[in-house]
Amino acid sequence: LEVYNMIDMTHKVIYGPNGEPDFEISDGNGIPTGIMGFSDVEVTDKYIYAVFHGLSFREIAKQVRKGIKGQDGGKYIYVFSLTGEPVCCYTLDRYIYGIDVNEEKGIITAVDVNSDEPIVQYKI
């Protein structure tokens, strides 16, 4: 996750628990070999919220080859200050993709693409 402050022109790179992404080059393309890291990011007036997956691409490929339908999405929401300092991490009861954060109401609305009822809400 990269944080760019457009006011003071500072830049900070934040790595997930397993370090920076790993890629191999094949025919001029970067092929991810590490983990599926941060995906959807929501920036509010107070914090940065980011969905984190954490599953390795090798594990995802192994599940696909075996015909196993894995859970798609991330099970964690990391919260950072606007300067990129970790604030907290929410561990969810399901895997999600997109998020919308309403700090005034204390609610995160998320999309669970694995469910027939994909809209879920969490109190923060």
Backbone as XML, in Angstrom:
<?xml version="1.0"?>
<chain id="A" units="angstrom">
  <residue number="1" name="LEU">
    <atom name="N" x="0.867" y="-1.157" z="0.000"/>
    <atom name="CA" x="0.000" y="0.000" z="0.000"/>
    <atom name="C" x="0.911" y="1.216" z="0.000"/>
  </residue>
  <residue number="2" name="GLU">
    <atom name="N" x="0.675" y="2.154" z="-0.908"/>
    <atom name="CA" x="1.486" y="3.361" z="-0.970"/>
    <atom name="C" x="0.622" y="4.565" z="-0.616"/>
  </residue>
  <residue number="3" name="VAL">
    <atom name="N" x="1.137" y="5.390" z="0.287"/>
    <atom name="CA" x="0.421" y="6.573" z="0.734"/>
    <atom name="C" x="1.149" y="7.797" z="0.206"/>
  </residue>
  <residue number="4" name="TYR">
    <atom name="N" x="0.441" y="8.584" z="-0.602"/>
    <atom name="CA" x="0.979" y="9.830" z="-1.133"/>
    <atom name="C" x="0.217" y="10.985" z="-0.479"/>
  </residue>
  <residue number="5" name="ASN">
    <atom name="N" x="0.938" y="11.868" z="0.195"/>
    <atom name="CA" x="0.328" y="13.058" z="0.773"/>
    <atom name="C" x="0.505" y="14.181" z="-0.236"/>
  </residue>
  <residue number="6" name="MET">
    <atom name="N" x="-0.585" y="14.598" z="-0.846"/>
    <atom name="CA" x="-0.521" y="15.605" z="-1.900"/>
    <atom name="C" x="-0.316" y="17.018" z="-1.342"/>
  </residue>
  <residue number="7" name="ILE">
    <atom name="N" x="-0.474" y="17.185" z="-0.032"/>
    <atom name="CA" x="-0.270" y="18.506" z="0.574"/>
    <atom name="C" x="1.215" y="18.771" z="0.793"/>
  </residue>
  <residue number="8" name="ASP">
    <atom name="N" x="1.896" y="17.815" z="1.461"/>
    <atom name="CA" x="3.328" y="18.050" z="1.727"/>
    <atom name="C" x="4.245" y="17.212" z="0.824"/>
  </residue>
  <residue number="9" name="MET">
    <atom name="N" x="3.633" y="16.505" z="-0.132"/>
    <atom name="CA" x="4.353" y="15.724" z="-1.142"/>
    <atom name="C" x="5.217" y="14.602" z="-0.536"/>
  </residue>
  <residue number="10" name="THR">
    <atom name="N" x="4.788" y="14.050" z="0.597"/>
    <atom name="CA" x="5.507" y="12.918" z="1.178"/>
    <atom name="C" x="4.935" y="11.626" z="0.623"/>
  </residue>
  <residue number="11" name="HIS">
    <atom name="N" x="5.710" y="10.569" z="0.748"/>
    <atom name="CA" x="5.360" y="9.265" z="0.184"/>
    <atom name="C" x="5.802" y="8.186" z="1.167"/>
  </residue>
  <residue number="12" name="LYS">
    <atom name="N" x="4.919" y="7.213" z="1.429"/>
    <atom name="CA" x="5.253" y="6.116" z="2.333"/>
    <atom name="C" x="4.744" y="4.816" z="1.741"/>
  </residue>
  <residue number="13" name="VAL">
    <atom name="N" x="5.561" y="3.768" z="1.824"/>
    <atom name="CA" x="5.178" y="2.440" z="1.354"/>
    <atom name="C" x="4.943" y="1.557" z="2.565"/>
  </residue>
  <residue number="14" name="ILE">
    <atom name="N" x="3.789" y="0.878" z="2.599"/>
    <atom name="CA" x="3.432" y="-0.004" z="3.707"/>
    <atom name="C" x="3.361" y="-1.431" z="3.167"/>
  </residue>
  <residue number="15" name="TYR">
    <atom name="N" x="4.090" y="-2.323" z="3.821"/>
    <atom name="CA" x="4.088" y="-3.732" z="3.421"/>
    <atom name="C" x="3.198" y="-4.540" z="4.336"/>
  </residue>
  <residue number="16" name="GLY">
    <atom name="N" x="2.572" y="-5.569" z="3.782"/>
    <atom name="CA" x="1.748" y="-6.474" z="4.574"/>
    <atom name="C" x="2.616" y="-7.356" z="5.454"/>
  </residue>
  <residue number="17" name="PRO">
    <atom name="N" x="1.991" y="-8.245" z="6.219"/>
    <atom name="CA" x="2.723" y="-9.082" z="7.165"/>
    <atom name="C" x="3.809" y="-9.960" z="6.542"/>
  </residue>
  <residue number="18" name="ASN">
    <atom name="N" x="3.705" y="-10.258" z="5.256"/>
    <atom name="CA" x="4.689" y="-11.139" z="4.613"/>
    <atom name="C" x="5.680" y="-10.380" z="3.735"/>
  </residue>
  <residue number="19" name="GLY">
    <atom name="N" x="5.785" y="-9.080" z="3.917"/>
    <atom name="CA" x="6.759" y="-8.312" z="3.142"/>
    <atom name="C" x="6.203" y="-7.809" z="1.834"/>
  </residue>
  <residue number="20" name="GLU">
    <atom name="N" x="7.125" y="-7.405" z="0.960"/>
    <atom name="CA" x="6.693" y="-6.822" z="-0.302"/>
    <atom name="C" x="6.284" y="-7.906" z="-1.300"/>
  </residue>
  <residue number="21" name="PRO">
    <atom name="N" x="5.506" y="-7.517" z="-2.319"/>
    <atom name="CA" x="5.047" y="-8.486" z="-3.321"/>
    <atom name="C" x="6.220" y="-9.116" z="-4.080"/>
  </residue>
  <residue number="22" name="ASP">
    <atom name="N" x="6.064" y="-10.377" z="-4.459"/>
    <atom name="CA" x="7.060" y="-11.084" z="-5.263"/>
    <atom name="C" x="6.502" y="-11.277" z="-6.664"/>
  </residue>
  <residue number="23" name="PHE">
    <atom name="N" x="7.359" y="-11.026" z="-7.668"/>
    <atom name="CA" x="6.969" y="-11.192" z="-9.062"/>
    <atom name="C" x="8.082" y="-11.904" z="-9.816"/>
  </residue>
  <residue number="24" name="GLU">
    <atom name="N" x="7.685" y="-12.643" z="-10.841"/>
    <atom name="CA" x="8.632" y="-13.201" z="-11.797"/>
    <atom name="C" x="8.302" y="-12.567" z="-13.145"/>
  </residue>
  <residue number="25" name="ILE">
    <atom name="N" x="9.324" y="-12.348" z="-13.963"/>
    <atom name="CA" x="9.106" y="-11.760" z="-15.284"/>
    <atom name="C" x="9.001" y="-12.886" z="-16.311"/>
  </residue>
  <residue number="26" name="SER">
    <atom name="N" x="7.932" y="-12.850" z="-17.102"/>
    <atom name="CA" x="7.717" y="-13.829" z="-18.158"/>
    <atom name="C" x="7.207" y="-13.090" z="-19.382"/>
  </residue>
  <residue number="27" name="ASP">
    <atom name="N" x="7.970" y="-13.148" z="-20.473"/>
    <atom name="CA" x="7.603" y="-12.443" z="-21.713"/>
    <atom name="C" x="7.331" y="-10.961" z="-21.469"/>
  </residue>
  <residue number="28" name="GLY">
    <atom name="N" x="8.123" y="-10.354" z="-20.590"/>
    <atom name="CA" x="7.990" y="-8.930" z="-20.319"/>
    <atom name="C" x="6.867" y="-8.561" z="-19.360"/>
  </residue>
  <residue number="29" name="ASN">
    <atom name="N" x="6.174" y="-9.553" z="-18.835"/>
    <atom name="CA" x="5.075" y="-9.294" z="-17.905"/>
    <atom name="C" x="5.460" y="-9.715" z="-16.498"/>
  </residue>
  <residue number="30" name="GLY">
    <atom name="N" x="5.015" y="-8.961" z="-15.518"/>
    <atom name="CA" x="5.223" y="-9.331" z="-14.117"/>
    <atom name="C" x="4.138" y="-10.294" z="-13.676"/>
  </residue>
  <residue number="31" name="ILE">
    <atom name="N" x="4.548" y="-11.508" z="-13.279"/>
    <atom name="CA" x="3.602" y="-12.530" z="-12.816"/>
    <atom name="C" x="3.730" y="-12.623" z="-11.303"/>
  </residue>
  <residue number="32" name="PRO">
    <atom name="N" x="2.644" y="-12.371" z="-10.546"/>
    <atom name="CA" x="2.755" y="-12.419" z="-9.092"/>
    <atom name="C" x="3.015" y="-13.849" z="-8.601"/>
  </residue>
  <residue number="33" name="THR">
    <atom name="N" x="3.965" y="-13.981" z="-7.684"/>
    <atom name="CA" x="4.293" y="-15.302" z="-7.126"/>
    <atom name="C" x="4.166" y="-15.311" z="-5.612"/>
  </residue>
  <residue number="34" name="GLY">
    <atom name="N" x="3.974" y="-14.157" z="-5.009"/>
    <atom name="CA" x="3.873" y="-14.062" z="-3.549"/>
    <atom name="C" x="2.441" y="-14.256" z="-3.100"/>
  </residue>
  <residue number="35" name="ILE">
    <atom name="N" x="1.942" y="-13.279" z="-2.382"/>
    <atom name="CA" x="0.583" y="-13.364" z="-1.869"/>
    <atom name="C" x="-0.312" y="-12.332" z="-2.536"/>
  </residue>
  <residue number="36" name="MET">
    <atom name="N" x="-1.588" y="-12.605" z="-2.486"/>
    <atom name="CA" x="-2.586" y="-11.607" z="-2.854"/>
    <atom name="C" x="-2.673" y="-10.691" z="-1.646"/>
  </residue>
  <residue number="37" name="GLY">
    <atom name="N" x="-2.253" y="-9.441" z="-1.783"/>
    <atom name="CA" x="-2.145" y="-8.536" z="-0.642"/>
    <atom name="C" x="-3.352" y="-7.647" z="-0.464"/>
  </residue>
  <residue number="38" name="PHE">
    <atom name="N" x="-3.114" y="-6.340" z="-0.427"/>
    <atom name="CA" x="-4.187" y="-5.373" z="-0.246"/>
    <atom name="C" x="-4.983" y="-5.238" z="-1.545"/>
  </residue>
  <residue number="39" name="SER">
    <atom name="N" x="-6.290" y="-5.068" z="-1.402"/>
    <atom name="CA" x="-7.099" y="-4.839" z="-2.602"/>
    <atom name="C" x="-7.844" y="-3.526" z="-2.426"/>
  </residue>
  <residue number="40" name="ASP">
    <atom name="N" x="-9.095" y="-3.549" z="-2.081"/>
    <atom name="CA" x="-9.862" y="-2.308" z="-2.014"/>
    <atom name="C" x="-9.364" y="-1.423" z="-0.879"/>
  </residue>
  <residue number="41" name="VAL">
    <atom name="N" x="-9.286" y="-0.132" z="-1.166"/>
    <atom name="CA" x="-8.807" y="0.848" z="-0.190"/>
    <atom name="C" x="-9.821" y="1.984" z="-0.115"/>
  </residue>
  <residue number="42" name="GLU">
    <atom name="N" x="-10.146" y="2.393" z="1.101"/>
    <atom name="CA" x="-11.046" y="3.522" z="1.330"/>
    <atom name="C" x="-10.318" y="4.529" z="2.214"/>
  </residue>
  <residue number="43" name="VAL">
    <atom name="N" x="-10.229" y="5.765" z="1.743"/>
    <atom name="CA" x="-9.584" y="6.824" z="2.510"/>
    <atom name="C" x="-10.667" y="7.776" z="2.998"/>
  </residue>
  <residue number="44" name="THR">
    <atom name="N" x="-10.682" y="7.996" z="4.317"/>
    <atom name="CA" x="-11.648" y="8.924" z="4.908"/>
    <atom name="C" x="-10.889" y="10.152" z="5.414"/>
  </residue>
  <residue number="45" name="ASP">
    <atom name="N" x="-11.583" y="11.043" z="6.083"/>
    <atom name="CA" x="-10.926" y="12.216" z="6.658"/>
    <atom name="C" x="-10.016" y="11.850" z="7.825"/>
  </residue>
  <residue number="46" name="LYS">
    <atom name="N" x="-10.214" y="10.633" z="8.393"/>
    <atom name="CA" x="-9.453" y="10.233" z="9.579"/>
    <atom name="C" x="-8.466" y="9.098" z="9.331"/>
  </residue>
  <residue number="47" name="TYR">
    <atom name="N" x="-8.863" y="8.111" z="8.511"/>
    <atom name="CA" x="-8.067" y="6.885" z="8.385"/>
    <atom name="C" x="-8.033" y="6.359" z="6.947"/>
  </residue>
  <residue number="48" name="ILE">
    <atom name="N" x="-7.151" y="5.372" z="6.759"/>
    <atom name="CA" x="-7.090" y="4.590" z="5.522"/>
    <atom name="C" x="-7.503" y="3.174" z="5.880"/>
  </residue>
  <residue number="49" name="TYR">
    <atom name="N" x="-8.495" y="2.642" z="5.193"/>
    <atom name="CA" x="-8.983" y="1.277" z="5.408"/>
    <atom name="C" x="-8.607" y="0.458" z="4.184"/>
  </residue>
  <residue number="50" name="ALA">
    <atom name="N" x="-8.018" y="-0.727" z="4.387"/>
    <atom name="CA" x="-7.602" y="-1.555" z="3.253"/>
    <atom name="C" x="-7.955" y="-3.016" z="3.494"/>
  </residue>
  <residue number="51" name="VAL">
    <atom name="N" x="-8.595" y="-3.636" z="2.506"/>
    <atom name="CA" x="-8.913" y="-5.064" z="2.577"/>
    <atom name="C" x="-7.642" y="-5.846" z="2.276"/>
  </residue>
  <residue number="52" name="PHE">
    <atom name="N" x="-7.329" y="-6.838" z="3.112"/>
    <atom name="CA" x="-6.121" y="-7.647" z="2.940"/>
    <atom name="C" x="-6.501" y="-9.110" z="2.747"/>
  </residue>
  <residue number="53" name="HIS">
    <atom name="N" x="-5.931" y="-9.732" z="1.699"/>
    <atom name="CA" x="-6.234" y="-11.128" z="1.374"/>
    <atom name="C" x="-5.295" y="-12.079" z="2.105"/>
  </residue>
  <residue number="54" name="GLY">
    <atom name="N" x="-3.997" y="-12.042" z="1.786"/>
    <atom name="CA" x="-3.011" y="-12.845" z="2.492"/>
    <atom name="C" x="-2.819" y="-14.267" z="1.990"/>
  </residue>
  <residue number="55" name="LEU">
    <atom name="N" x="-3.535" y="-14.705" z="0.964"/>
    <atom name="CA" x="-3.382" y="-16.062" z="0.427"/>
    <atom name="C" x="-2.356" y="-16.035" z="-0.704"/>
  </residue>
  <residue number="56" name="SER">
    <atom name="N" x="-1.469" y="-17.021" z="-0.729"/>
    <atom name="CA" x="-0.440" y="-17.042" z="-1.766"/>
    <atom name="C" x="-1.043" y="-17.410" z="-3.124"/>
  </residue>
  <residue number="57" name="PHE">
    <atom name="N" x="-0.440" y="-16.868" z="-4.172"/>
    <atom name="CA" x="-0.907" y="-17.198" z="-5.522"/>
    <atom name="C" x="-0.694" y="-18.676" z="-5.825"/>
  </residue>
  <residue number="58" name="ARG">
    <atom name="N" x="0.350" y="-19.266" z="-5.264"/>
    <atom name="CA" x="0.578" y="-20.710" z="-5.459"/>
    <atom name="C" x="-0.559" y="-21.523" z="-4.845"/>
  </residue>
  <residue number="59" name="GLU">
    <atom name="N" x="-1.003" y="-21.116" z="-3.647"/>
    <atom name="CA" x="-2.117" y="-21.812" z="-2.996"/>
    <atom name="C" x="-3.405" y="-21.642" z="-3.795"/>
  </residue>
  <residue number="60" name="ILE">
    <atom name="N" x="-3.634" y="-20.448" z="-4.320"/>
    <atom name="CA" x="-4.817" y="-20.205" z="-5.151"/>
    <atom name="C" x="-4.767" y="-21.098" z="-6.391"/>
  </residue>
  <residue number="61" name="ALA">
    <atom name="N" x="-3.599" y="-21.164" z="-7.056"/>
    <atom name="CA" x="-3.443" y="-21.991" z="-8.259"/>
    <atom name="C" x="-3.641" y="-23.472" z="-7.933"/>
  </residue>
  <residue number="62" name="LYS">
    <atom name="N" x="-3.128" y="-23.911" z="-6.785"/>
    <atom name="CA" x="-3.279" y="-25.313" z="-6.376"/>
    <atom name="C" x="-4.759" y="-25.653" z="-6.183"/>
  </residue>
  <residue number="63" name="GLN">
    <atom name="N" x="-5.509" y="-24.751" z="-5.568"/>
    <atom name="CA" x="-6.942" y="-24.976" z="-5.368"/>
    <atom name="C" x="-7.669" y="-25.067" z="-6.708"/>
  </residue>
  <residue number="64" name="VAL">
    <atom name="N" x="-7.295" y="-24.186" z="-7.640"/>
    <atom name="CA" x="-7.935" y="-24.187" z="-8.962"/>
    <atom name="C" x="-7.642" y="-25.506" z="-9.686"/>
  </residue>
  <residue number="65" name="ARG">
    <atom name="N" x="-6.355" y="-25.953" z="-9.649"/>
    <atom name="CA" x="-5.993" y="-27.212" z="-10.323"/>
    <atom name="C" x="-6.741" y="-28.404" z="-9.745"/>
  </residue>
  <residue number="66" name="LYS">
    <atom name="N" x="-6.998" y="-28.382" z="-8.461"/>
    <atom name="CA" x="-7.705" y="-29.487" z="-7.801"/>
    <atom name="C" x="-9.220" y="-29.341" z="-7.903"/>
  </residue>
  <residue number="67" name="GLY">
    <atom name="N" x="-9.676" y="-28.253" z="-8.513"/>
    <atom name="CA" x="-11.112" y="-28.036" z="-8.644"/>
    <atom name="C" x="-11.764" y="-27.581" z="-7.345"/>
  </residue>
  <residue number="68" name="ILE">
    <atom name="N" x="-10.963" y="-27.106" z="-6.405"/>
    <atom name="CA" x="-11.487" y="-26.635" z="-5.128"/>
    <atom name="C" x="-11.889" y="-25.177" z="-5.283"/>
  </residue>
  <residue number="69" name="LYS">
    <atom name="N" x="-13.108" y="-24.876" z="-4.919"/>
    <atom name="CA" x="-13.543" y="-23.480" z="-4.961"/>
    <atom name="C" x="-13.183" y="-22.841" z="-3.633"/>
  </residue>
  <residue number="70" name="GLY">
    <atom name="N" x="-12.163" y="-22.017" z="-3.676"/>
    <atom name="CA" x="-11.739" y="-21.308" z="-2.472"/>
    <atom name="C" x="-12.601" y="-20.091" z="-2.230"/>
  </residue>
  <residue number="71" name="GLN">
    <atom name="N" x="-12.380" y="-19.470" z="-1.124"/>
    <atom name="CA" x="-13.093" y="-18.238" z="-0.809"/>
    <atom name="C" x="-12.381" y="-17.080" z="-1.508"/>
  </residue>
  <residue number="72" name="ASP">
    <atom name="N" x="-13.127" y="-16.270" z="-2.211"/>
    <atom name="CA" x="-12.566" y="-15.155" z="-2.956"/>
    <atom name="C" x="-12.675" y="-13.885" z="-2.120"/>
  </residue>
  <residue number="73" name="GLY">
    <atom name="N" x="-11.566" y="-13.194" z="-1.942"/>
    <atom name="CA" x="-11.572" y="-11.942" z="-1.202"/>
    <atom name="C" x="-10.638" y="-11.981" z="-0.015"/>
  </residue>
  <residue number="74" name="GLY">
    <atom name="N" x="-10.708" y="-10.950" z="0.795"/>
    <atom name="CA" x="-9.869" y="-10.844" z="1.977"/>
    <atom name="C" x="-10.686" y="-10.971" z="3.243"/>
  </residue>
  <residue number="75" name="LYS">
    <atom name="N" x="-10.044" y="-11.492" z="4.284"/>
    <atom name="CA" x="-10.735" y="-11.698" z="5.556"/>
    <atom name="C" x="-10.303" y="-10.674" z="6.609"/>
  </residue>
  <residue number="76" name="TYR">
    <atom name="N" x="-9.523" y="-9.675" z="6.185"/>
    <atom name="CA" x="-8.993" y="-8.694" z="7.120"/>
    <atom name="C" x="-9.185" y="-7.287" z="6.569"/>
  </residue>
  <residue number="77" name="ILE">
    <atom name="N" x="-9.436" y="-6.346" z="7.461"/>
    <atom name="CA" x="-9.414" y="-4.928" z="7.111"/>
    <atom name="C" x="-8.370" y="-4.284" z="8.013"/>
  </residue>
  <residue number="78" name="TYR">
    <atom name="N" x="-7.315" y="-3.781" z="7.374"/>
    <atom name="CA" x="-6.278" y="-3.060" z="8.104"/>
    <atom name="C" x="-6.640" y="-1.584" z="8.106"/>
  </residue>
  <residue number="79" name="VAL">
    <atom name="N" x="-6.427" y="-0.930" z="9.246"/>
    <atom name="CA" x="-6.706" y="0.493" z="9.375"/>
    <atom name="C" x="-5.379" y="1.198" z="9.662"/>
  </residue>
  <residue number="80" name="PHE">
    <atom name="N" x="-5.112" y="2.249" z="8.892"/>
    <atom name="CA" x="-3.890" y="3.035" z="9.035"/>
    <atom name="C" x="-4.265" y="4.493" z="9.276"/>
  </residue>
  <residue number="81" name="SER">
    <atom name="N" x="-3.370" y="5.219" z="9.943"/>
    <atom name="CA" x="-3.534" y="6.669" z="10.036"/>
    <atom name="C" x="-3.301" y="7.258" z="8.651"/>
  </residue>
  <residue number="82" name="LEU">
    <atom name="N" x="-3.603" y="8.515" z="8.478"/>
    <atom name="CA" x="-3.389" y="9.154" z="7.173"/>
    <atom name="C" x="-1.913" y="9.285" z="6.828"/>
  </residue>
  <residue number="83" name="THR">
    <atom name="N" x="-1.034" y="9.074" z="7.809"/>
    <atom name="CA" x="0.410" y="9.069" z="7.538"/>
    <atom name="C" x="0.938" y="7.659" z="7.337"/>
  </residue>
  <residue number="84" name="GLY">
    <atom name="N" x="0.045" y="6.655" z="7.376"/>
    <atom name="CA" x="0.438" y="5.277" z="7.103"/>
    <atom name="C" x="0.826" y="4.452" z="8.314"/>
  </residue>
  <residue number="85" name="GLU">
    <atom name="N" x="0.589" y="4.965" z="9.517"/>
    <atom name="CA" x="0.906" y="4.193" z="10.724"/>
    <atom name="C" x="-0.238" y="3.221" z="11.015"/>
  </residue>
  <residue number="86" name="PRO">
    <atom name="N" x="0.073" y="1.952" z="11.357"/>
    <atom name="CA" x="-0.986" y="0.985" z="11.675"/>
    <atom name="C" x="-1.798" y="1.423" z="12.894"/>
  </residue>
  <residue number="87" name="VAL">
    <atom name="N" x="-3.115" y="1.304" z="12.793"/>
    <atom name="CA" x="-4.003" y="1.658" z="13.896"/>
    <atom name="C" x="-4.620" y="0.394" z="14.480"/>
  </residue>
  <residue number="88" name="CYS">
    <atom name="N" x="-5.216" y="-0.440" z="13.620"/>
    <atom name="CA" x="-5.810" y="-1.701" z="14.076"/>
    <atom name="C" x="-6.073" y="-2.598" z="12.874"/>
  </residue>
  <residue number="89" name="CYS">
    <atom name="N" x="-6.478" y="-3.819" z="13.182"/>
    <atom name="CA" x="-6.836" y="-4.781" z="12.138"/>
    <atom name="C" x="-8.110" y="-5.495" z="12.564"/>
  </residue>
  <residue number="90" name="TYR">
    <atom name="N" x="-9.082" y="-5.540" z="11.670"/>
    <atom name="CA" x="-10.312" y="-6.274" z="11.912"/>
    <atom name="C" x="-10.216" y="-7.632" z="11.218"/>
  </residue>
  <residue number="91" name="THR">
    <atom name="N" x="-10.500" y="-8.713" z="11.935"/>
    <atom name="CA" x="-10.596" y="-10.047" z="11.356"/>
    <atom name="C" x="-12.077" y="-10.333" z="11.170"/>
  </residue>
  <residue number="92" name="LEU">
    <atom name="N" x="-12.468" y="-10.601" z="9.936"/>
    <atom name="CA" x="-13.880" y="-10.741" z="9.601"/>
    <atom name="C" x="-14.340" y="-12.191" z="9.650"/>
  </residue>
  <residue number="93" name="ASP">
    <atom name="N" x="-15.654" y="-12.382" z="9.640"/>
    <atom name="CA" x="-16.249" y="-13.711" z="9.666"/>
    <atom name="C" x="-16.487" y="-14.264" z="8.268"/>
  </residue>
  <residue number="94" name="ARG">
    <atom name="N" x="-16.063" y="-13.525" z="7.256"/>
    <atom name="CA" x="-16.226" y="-13.959" z="5.865"/>
    <atom name="C" x="-15.204" y="-13.229" z="5.005"/>
  </residue>
  <residue number="95" name="TYR">
    <atom name="N" x="-15.110" y="-13.628" z="3.740"/>
    <atom name="CA" x="-14.176" y="-13.017" z="2.802"/>
    <atom name="C" x="-14.912" y="-11.945" z="2.010"/>
  </residue>
  <residue number="96" name="ILE">
    <atom name="N" x="-14.279" y="-10.772" z="1.887"/>
    <atom name="CA" x="-14.941" y="-9.642" z="1.229"/>
    <atom name="C" x="-14.031" y="-9.040" z="0.160"/>
  </residue>
  <residue number="97" name="TYR">
    <atom name="N" x="-14.606" y="-8.200" z="-0.651"/>
    <atom name="CA" x="-13.844" y="-7.434" z="-1.648"/>
    <atom name="C" x="-14.016" y="-5.953" z="-1.402"/>
  </residue>
  <residue number="98" name="GLY">
    <atom name="N" x="-15.043" y="-5.358" z="-1.932"/>
    <atom name="CA" x="-15.222" y="-3.919" z="-1.843"/>
    <atom name="C" x="-15.731" y="-3.474" z="-0.485"/>
  </residue>
  <residue number="99" name="ILE">
    <atom name="N" x="-15.302" y="-2.262" z="-0.078"/>
    <atom name="CA" x="-15.781" y="-1.696" z="1.183"/>
    <atom name="C" x="-16.193" y="-0.245" z="0.994"/>
  </residue>
  <residue number="100" name="ASP">
    <atom name="N" x="-17.105" y="0.187" z="1.858"/>
    <atom name="CA" x="-17.469" y="1.585" z="1.981"/>
    <atom name="C" x="-17.496" y="1.864" z="3.482"/>
  </residue>
  <residue number="101" name="VAL">
    <atom name="N" x="-16.813" y="2.920" z="3.903"/>
    <atom name="CA" x="-16.698" y="3.222" z="5.321"/>
    <atom name="C" x="-17.491" y="4.485" z="5.652"/>
  </residue>
  <residue number="102" name="ASN">
    <atom name="N" x="-18.368" y="4.362" z="6.649"/>
    <atom name="CA" x="-19.101" y="5.512" z="7.152"/>
    <atom name="C" x="-18.689" y="5.687" z="8.614"/>
  </residue>
  <residue number="103" name="GLU">
    <atom name="N" x="-17.673" y="6.525" z="8.846"/>
    <atom name="CA" x="-17.161" y="6.716" z="10.204"/>
    <atom name="C" x="-18.184" y="7.417" z="11.100"/>
  </residue>
  <residue number="104" name="GLU">
    <atom name="N" x="-19.003" y="8.281" z="10.520"/>
    <atom name="CA" x="-20.013" y="8.995" z="11.299"/>
    <atom name="C" x="-20.989" y="8.022" z="11.956"/>
  </residue>
  <residue number="105" name="LYS">
    <atom name="N" x="-21.405" y="6.998" z="11.198"/>
    <atom name="CA" x="-22.334" y="5.989" z="11.726"/>
    <atom name="C" x="-21.606" y="4.801" z="12.337"/>
  </residue>
  <residue number="106" name="GLY">
    <atom name="N" x="-20.276" y="4.731" z="12.144"/>
    <atom name="CA" x="-19.507" y="3.614" z="12.685"/>
    <atom name="C" x="-19.777" y="2.302" z="11.975"/>
  </residue>
  <residue number="107" name="ILE">
    <atom name="N" x="-19.913" y="2.364" z="10.643"/>
    <atom name="CA" x="-20.281" y="1.164" z="9.866"/>
    <atom name="C" x="-19.362" y="1.008" z="8.655"/>
  </residue>
  <residue number="108" name="ILE">
    <atom name="N" x="-18.920" y="-0.226" z="8.441"/>
    <atom name="CA" x="-18.261" y="-0.599" z="7.184"/>
    <atom name="C" x="-19.235" y="-1.481" z="6.426"/>
  </residue>
  <residue number="109" name="THR">
    <atom name="N" x="-19.558" y="-1.079" z="5.210"/>
    <atom name="CA" x="-20.384" y="-1.904" z="4.331"/>
    <atom name="C" x="-19.431" y="-2.602" z="3.374"/>
  </residue>
  <residue number="110" name="ALA">
    <atom name="N" x="-19.612" y="-3.923" z="3.222"/>
    <atom name="CA" x="-18.693" y="-4.714" z="2.406"/>
    <atom name="C" x="-19.464" y="-5.591" z="1.431"/>
  </residue>
  <residue number="111" name="VAL">
    <atom name="N" x="-18.747" y="-6.053" z="0.393"/>
    <atom name="CA" x="-19.319" y="-6.948" z="-0.604"/>
    <atom name="C" x="-18.654" y="-8.315" z="-0.484"/>
  </residue>
  <residue number="112" name="ASP">
    <atom name="N" x="-19.477" y="-9.341" z="-0.271"/>
    <atom name="CA" x="-19.020" y="-10.728" z="-0.195"/>
    <atom name="C" x="-19.418" y="-11.412" z="-1.502"/>
  </residue>
  <residue number="113" name="VAL">
    <atom name="N" x="-18.461" y="-11.569" z="-2.422"/>
    <atom name="CA" x="-18.768" y="-12.145" z="-3.738"/>
    <atom name="C" x="-19.012" y="-13.649" z="-3.675"/>
  </residue>
  <residue number="114" name="ASN">
    <atom name="N" x="-18.811" y="-14.266" z="-2.512"/>
    <atom name="CA" x="-19.019" y="-15.698" z="-2.338"/>
    <atom name="C" x="-20.434" y="-16.030" z="-1.872"/>
  </residue>
  <residue number="115" name="SER">
    <atom name="N" x="-21.264" y="-15.019" z="-1.677"/>
    <atom name="CA" x="-22.574" y="-15.221" z="-1.069"/>
    <atom name="C" x="-23.694" y="-14.785" z="-2.005"/>
  </residue>
  <residue number="116" name="ASP">
    <atom name="N" x="-24.859" y="-15.421" z="-1.841"/>
    <atom name="CA" x="-26.047" y="-14.993" z="-2.577"/>
    <atom name="C" x="-26.618" y="-13.711" z="-1.978"/>
  </residue>
  <residue number="117" name="GLU">
    <atom name="N" x="-26.211" y="-13.392" z="-0.754"/>
    <atom name="CA" x="-26.580" y="-12.136" z="-0.111"/>
    <atom name="C" x="-25.279" y="-11.368" z="0.131"/>
  </residue>
  <residue number="118" name="PRO">
    <atom name="N" x="-24.788" y="-10.671" z="-0.911"/>
    <atom name="CA" x="-23.421" y="-10.153" z="-0.891"/>
    <atom name="C" x="-23.158" y="-8.901" z="-0.056"/>
  </residue>
  <residue number="119" name="ILE">
    <atom name="N" x="-24.186" y="-8.181" z="0.361"/>
    <atom name="CA" x="-23.970" y="-6.938" z="1.107"/>
    <atom name="C" x="-23.988" y="-7.252" z="2.610"/>
  </residue>
  <residue number="120" name="VAL">
    <atom name="N" x="-22.873" y="-6.936" z="3.280"/>
    <atom name="CA" x="-22.766" y="-7.160" z="4.731"/>
    <atom name="C" x="-22.287" y="-5.867" z="5.391"/>
  </residue>
  <residue number="121" name="GLN">
    <atom name="N" x="-22.623" y="-5.731" z="6.662"/>
    <atom name="CA" x="-22.193" y="-4.549" z="7.405"/>
    <atom name="C" x="-21.510" y="-4.957" z="8.698"/>
  </residue>
  <residue number="122" name="TYR">
    <atom name="N" x="-20.505" y="-4.159" z="9.066"/>
    <atom name="CA" x="-19.754" y="-4.375" z="10.303"/>
    <atom name="C" x="-19.723" y="-3.063" z="11.071"/>
  </residue>
  <residue number="123" name="LYS">
    <atom name="N" x="-19.849" y="-3.162" z="12.401"/>
    <atom name="CA" x="-19.688" y="-1.971" z="13.260"/>
    <atom name="C" x="-18.209" y="-1.765" z="13.516"/>
  </residue>
  <residue number="124" name="ILE">
    <atom name="N" x="-17.783" y="-0.502" z="13.507"/>
    <atom name="CA" x="-16.382" y="-0.191" z="13.806"/>
    <atom name="C" x="-16.283" y="0.629" z="15.076"/>
  </residue>
</chain>
